[in-house]
Amino acid sequence: MGIEPMKALGDLRVKIFADGADKAGMLDMYAKPYINGFTTNPTLMRKAGIDDFESFARDILHSIPDRPISFEVFADDFEEMGRQARWIATWGPNVYVKIPVTNTSGESATGVISALSAEGIKLNVTAMMTVGQVKAVAAALDPQTPACLSVFAGRVADSGRDPVPLMLEALEALAAYPRFELIWASPRELLNIFQADAIGCHIITVTNDILAKLPGVGKDLVDYSLDTVKMFYNDARAAGFEIKPAAV
């Protein structure tokens, strides 16, 4: 059976959001027309060595004023979570505030989600991994306020489960909410972009290391095989490896 050709980037319906917190990398992605938005999180910021959350966010928003960017609260108390969210939302019209689906005790954040959404604050509800969570969050959000619902399909896959049926069911749950968008979060490979597109997912967040593989999309597989053979050969030569068979 033959392998179906991949879609060209320009033919994809799914929106690609760059996921990262390195300014140079974000600006590099901003220059690419196929990047529709950006997401960050405290873990990525820590890895990038950021020590001033607000200064970093405002600097990025000055450079990227016209595409959606998500910045996450880092409170665990719901009252403080709401206070931080309201402040973050003032930083720019393209800001989505990331709210975790629960706090660290596993208590649902739907109360604060409902209050913030009713105030017109655009949210990105994050760290979801079940359809039940998606349904509960959708019911809590104001249907007139734009929102993103991030399902960590990559982590679902890490558990040994196929995320595609879950994502399809999540899309069905959101069908009645035209202002809500489903995010395929934490993808593990470039193929996930095409899987998300095939099922009609609205957005996929992709880190720069995966995005760097985009030039290989649609590459002839025979040529790719030959390139791999050459890579192994050249690396063995560069390393100075030798095999000296004993005389038979």
Secondary structure per residue as TSV (DSSP state, phi and psi in degrees):
chain	resnum	aa	ss	phi	psi
A	1	M	-	360.0	133.8
A	2	G	-	-76.2	163.6
A	3	I	-	-96.2	127.4
A	4	E	-	-67.5	141.8
A	5	P	-	-66.7	146.1
A	6	M	-	-77.8	151.5
A	7	K	-	-65.7	150.9
A	8	A	-	-75.1	153.9
A	9	L	G	-55.0	-40.3
A	10	G	G	-67.5	-14.2
A	11	D	G	-95.3	-5.1
A	12	L	-	-72.9	139.7
A	13	R	-	-90.3	-30.4
A	14	V	S	-66.6	138.6
A	15	K	E	-85.1	133.9
A	16	I	E	-99.5	121.2
A	17	F	E	-107.8	129.0
A	18	A	E	-76.6	131.9
A	19	D	E	-110.2	111.0
A	20	G	-	179.0	176.9
A	21	A	-	-141.7	20.5
A	22	D	-	-97.2	118.4
A	23	K	H	-57.9	-46.3
A	24	A	H	-60.8	-42.4
A	25	G	H	-66.2	-39.0
A	26	M	H	-65.1	-41.7
A	27	L	H	-68.8	-34.4
A	28	D	H	-62.4	-42.3
A	29	M	H	-69.6	-33.6
A	30	Y	H	-61.6	-29.3
A	31	A	T	-75.8	-9.7
A	32	K	S	-97.4	124.1
A	33	P	T	-65.1	-19.9
A	34	Y	T	-84.6	-2.2
A	35	I	E	-92.5	115.5
A	36	N	E	-95.8	-12.2
A	37	G	E	-177.1	-174.6
A	38	F	E	-142.5	147.6
A	39	T	E	-132.0	151.1
A	40	T	-	-135.9	172.3
A	41	N	-	-158.7	165.0
A	42	P	H	-59.9	-33.5
A	43	T	H	-64.7	-44.7
A	44	L	H	-64.7	-38.1
A	45	M	H	-64.8	-41.3
A	46	R	H	-62.3	-43.8
A	47	K	H	-62.0	-31.6
A	48	A	T	-82.5	-2.6
A	49	G	T	79.4	20.1
A	50	I	-	-77.5	129.8
A	51	D	-	-117.3	-4.3
A	52	D	-	-130.1	95.5
A	53	F	H	-55.8	-52.7
A	54	E	H	-67.9	-41.3
A	55	S	H	-62.3	-41.8
A	56	F	H	-61.1	-48.3
A	57	A	H	-61.5	-45.4
A	58	R	H	-66.1	-36.6
A	59	D	H	-63.9	-44.7
A	60	I	H	-63.4	-42.4
A	61	L	H	-66.0	-29.7
A	62	H	H	-66.3	-36.3
A	63	S	H	-84.8	-27.8
A	64	I	-	-126.9	81.3
A	65	P	-	-91.9	-4.7
A	66	D	S	-128.8	14.5
A	67	R	S	-131.6	147.8
A	68	P	-	-58.0	136.3
A	69	I	E	-134.7	132.7
A	70	S	E	-104.0	130.2
A	71	F	E	-123.1	137.0
A	72	E	E	-100.3	141.4
A	73	V	-	-67.6	159.3
A	74	F	-	-131.1	25.7
A	75	A	-	-90.7	159.7
A	76	D	S	-114.1	-20.6
A	77	D	S	-86.2	132.5
A	78	F	H	-65.1	-34.3
A	79	E	H	-64.6	-44.5
A	80	E	H	-68.9	-34.4
A	81	M	H	-58.6	-44.7
A	82	G	H	-64.2	-41.8
A	83	R	H	-62.2	-45.9
A	84	Q	H	-63.6	-41.4
A	85	A	H	-61.6	-43.1
A	86	R	H	-63.5	-36.0
A	87	W	H	-72.1	-46.5
A	88	I	H	-57.9	-38.1
A	89	A	G	-63.6	-20.4
A	90	T	G	-81.2	-7.8
A	91	W	G	-74.7	-20.7
A	92	G	-	177.0	152.5
A	93	P	T	-68.7	-16.7
A	94	N	T	-95.4	9.4
A	95	V	E	-84.7	132.2
A	96	Y	E	-110.3	133.0
A	97	V	E	-93.5	124.1
A	98	K	E	-84.2	125.9
A	99	I	E	-121.2	127.0
A	100	P	E	-68.3	149.7
A	101	V	S	-65.5	-26.9
A	102	T	B	-139.4	170.6
A	103	N	-	-88.6	-174.6
A	104	T	T	-72.2	-9.4
A	105	S	T	-92.4	0.3
A	106	G	-	83.2	11.4
A	107	E	-	-81.5	133.9
A	108	S	B	-62.2	139.2
A	109	A	-	-93.0	13.0
A	110	T	H	-62.3	-27.3
A	111	G	H	-63.9	-51.5
A	112	V	H	-70.5	-33.7
A	113	I	H	-60.2	-46.0
A	114	S	H	-61.4	-45.3
A	115	A	H	-64.5	-45.4
A	116	L	H	-67.6	-42.9
A	117	S	H	-63.9	-38.4
A	118	A	H	-64.2	-24.2
A	119	E	T	-84.9	0.0
A	120	G	T	88.3	12.0
A	121	I	-	-83.0	126.4
A	122	K	-	-75.0	124.9
A	123	L	E	-114.5	153.4
A	124	N	E	-123.6	99.5
A	125	V	E	-82.4	123.5
A	126	T	E	-119.2	168.3
A	127	A	E	70.6	24.2
A	128	M	E	-83.6	146.9
A	129	M	-	-141.5	7.5
A	130	T	S	-135.0	155.0
A	131	V	H	-67.0	-33.6
A	132	G	H	-59.0	-40.6
A	133	Q	H	-64.1	-42.4
A	134	V	H	-60.4	-45.0
A	135	K	H	-64.9	-41.6
A	136	A	H	-65.4	-41.4
A	137	V	H	-68.9	-43.3
A	138	A	H	-58.8	-40.1
A	139	A	H	-67.8	-28.2
A	140	A	H	-82.1	-27.3
A	141	L	S	-74.0	150.0
A	142	D	-	-74.7	121.8
A	143	P	T	-64.8	-14.6
A	144	Q	T	-90.2	-8.2
A	145	T	S	-104.2	125.5
A	146	P	-	-56.9	143.2
A	147	A	E	-154.1	155.2
A	148	C	E	-117.2	143.6
A	149	L	E	-121.4	112.2
A	150	S	E	-95.6	114.6
A	151	V	E	-104.5	124.5
A	152	F	-	-81.9	75.7
A	153	A	H	-61.0	-33.7
A	154	G	H	-64.4	-39.6
A	155	R	H	-73.4	-32.4
A	156	V	H	-59.3	-44.8
A	157	A	H	-63.9	-35.7
A	158	D	H	-62.8	-22.0
A	159	S	T	-84.3	0.8
A	160	G	T	90.6	7.0
A	161	R	-	-102.8	145.0
A	162	D	-	-76.0	118.5
A	163	P	H	-77.6	-15.0
A	164	V	H	-62.1	-48.7
A	165	P	H	-59.6	-38.1
A	166	L	H	-62.8	-44.6
A	167	M	H	-66.8	-36.6
A	168	L	H	-62.8	-41.8
A	169	E	H	-67.8	-36.8
A	170	A	H	-64.0	-41.6
A	171	L	H	-60.8	-41.3
A	172	E	H	-62.6	-39.0
A	173	A	H	-66.1	-26.6
A	174	L	H	-96.3	-0.2
A	175	A	T	-59.2	-29.0
A	176	A	T	-84.2	0.9
A	177	Y	-	-123.0	86.5
A	178	P	T	-65.4	-17.9
A	179	R	T	-91.5	-1.7
A	180	F	E	-101.4	141.4
A	181	E	E	-124.2	136.8
A	182	L	E	-89.5	131.1
A	183	I	E	-106.3	128.1
A	184	W	E	-84.5	104.1
A	185	A	-	-101.0	159.3
A	186	S	S	52.7	49.6
A	187	P	-	-63.2	153.0
A	188	R	-	-106.1	-16.2
A	189	E	S	-155.7	163.0
A	190	L	T	-59.2	-34.3
A	191	L	H	-54.6	-31.0
A	192	N	H	-60.1	-29.8
A	193	I	H	-61.1	-44.1
A	194	F	H	-74.5	-31.4
A	195	Q	H	-65.8	-44.7
A	196	A	H	-61.9	-41.1
A	197	D	H	-64.4	-41.8
A	198	A	H	-63.2	-32.4
A	199	I	H	-91.9	-3.7
A	200	G	T	86.7	18.9
A	201	C	-	-62.6	144.6
A	202	H	S	-75.3	-42.6
A	203	I	E	-140.9	147.2
A	204	I	E	-131.3	134.2
A	205	T	E	-94.5	133.8
A	206	V	E	-136.4	130.9
A	207	T	E	-76.4	161.3
A	208	N	H	-64.1	-30.6
A	209	D	H	-66.9	-33.3
A	210	I	H	-76.6	-41.1
A	211	L	H	-60.2	-28.3
A	212	A	T	-65.4	-16.3
A	213	K	T	-86.2	-4.6
A	214	L	G	-57.8	-34.1
A	215	P	G	-59.7	-18.1
A	216	G	G	-85.2	-3.6
A	217	V	T	-62.3	128.4
A	218	G	T	79.7	5.4
A	219	K	-	-62.9	141.3
A	220	D	-	-61.4	128.3
A	221	L	H	-72.6	-27.0
A	222	V	H	-67.4	-43.2
A	223	D	H	-63.0	-39.0
A	224	Y	H	-64.6	-39.3
A	225	S	H	-61.4	-44.9
A	226	L	H	-64.2	-41.4
A	227	D	H	-58.7	-37.8
A	228	T	H	-68.3	-42.6
A	229	V	H	-59.1	-44.4
A	230	K	H	-64.5	-38.3
A	231	M	H	-61.5	-47.8
A	232	F	H	-61.2	-44.4
A	233	Y	H	-62.6	-49.1
A	234	N	H	-65.9	-37.6
A	235	D	H	-68.2	-37.6
A	236	A	H	-63.8	-40.9
A	237	R	H	-65.6	-44.4
A	238	A	H	-64.6	-31.7
A	239	A	H	-78.7	-11.3
A	240	G	T	74.9	23.4
A	241	F	-	-66.8	143.3
A	242	E	-	-136.5	145.5
A	243	I	-	-126.1	122.0
A	244	K	-	-118.5	91.3
A	245	P	-	-60.0	141.2
A	246	A	-	-68.1	148.3
A	247	A	-	-61.9	136.3
A	248	V	-	-91.9	360.0
